[in-house]
């Protein structure tokens, strides 16, 4: 139980950290040889999309797990409390994930871009 909670928290924090650190990326024009990405900004954009999708999937799986535990608790107070804690943790994780996405979207709108790739491509670092 604690391992799953730790995994969800780690995934959420990693996604948030990647979102925040991507704004400080400075190597937008570096070509990535041997890949299907044309530059590093596309790599960062795809990694962020992947991390957000995995984090959302983990949060929803944990929420479903808590719901199943609640249904199968059979009125046992300790099992019901454990299930309630799982559901609460999943909802908090979902709120954090949504807040990270909202912060990124607000920052991109403030900078006048539609997505992160536009911002990274417009950085002309010599």
N, C-alpha and C positions, 0 to 999 in steps of 0.2 A: 504494500500500500504506500509506504513512504518512498519506495523506489520510483513508482509511477509519478507521484507528486513531484519528486525531485526532477524527474525527466521532463515533465511538463513545464515546471518552473525554469529549467535550464533552456529548453527550447524557446520559451517565450522571451527570456532574457537575451538569448543569443540572437533571436530575430530583432529584438529592439536594439541591441548593440550594433547589429549590422545596418539597420536602418539609419541610426544616428551617425555611424562612422562612414557610411557611404556619402554623406554630404561633404565629408572632408577629403574625398578621393581626389587625387591630384594628377593621376596618370591617365587621362581620358584618351590620349592619342597613342598609347602604347599598343602595338599590334601583338596579337597572341598567335604565335606560329603553331601550325598543326591542329588547329581547332576550327569549328565552323563559326566561331565568333570573329567578327572583323576587328573589334577593339575591346579594350578592358571595360569600357562603359557597358557594353552589352553583357559581358560576363557578370558584372555587379548587378545589373538589372535582373538577369535571369536567376542569379543566386538569391536575391531578395524575394523574388516571386516564389521560388521553390521553398525557401525557409518559412515564409508566411503561410503557404499552403500546408506544409507539414505541421506547423504549429497549430493551425486551425483544426486540422484533422486529429491531432493528439488531444486537443481540448475537447472536441466533440466526442471522441472515444471515451475519455475520462468521465464526461457528463453522462453518457449512456451507461457506463459501468456503475456509476453512482446510482442511477435510476434502477438498474437491475438489482443492485444490492438492496435498495429500498423496498422494492417489490418482494424480494425473496427473504426479507428480514423476519417475516412471520411474527411481528410484534415484539421481537427482542429489542430492548431499549439500547443496548450497546451497538448492535448491528445497524439499527436505525440512525443512531448518532454518527456512526462511521460513514454511512451512506450520505447523510446530510453534509458531513464535512467534505466528502468527495464532490458533491454537487456544488457546494459553496466555492471550493477551490477551482472547479472548472469554470464557474461563472466569473470569478475574479480573473482567471487566465484569459477568458474571452474578452473581458473588459480591457485588460492590459493590451491584448493583441489589437483590438479595435482602436484603442487610443494611439498605439504606435502607428497604425495605418493612417489615422486621422492627422496626426502630427506631420507625417511625411507628406500627405496630400496638401495640408495647409501651407507647409513650407514650400512645396513645389508651386502652388498657386501664387504665393507671395513672390516667388522668384520669376513668375510668368512663364512657366513651362507646363507641358501636359504630362510628362513623365520624367523619371530620373535620368533616362538616357539622353534627353535633350539638354539637361543641365550639364552632364558629364561631357557631352560632345562639344558644348559651347566653351568649355574651359580650355583656353589656349595657353598651355604651359610649355615654355621653351627651355 
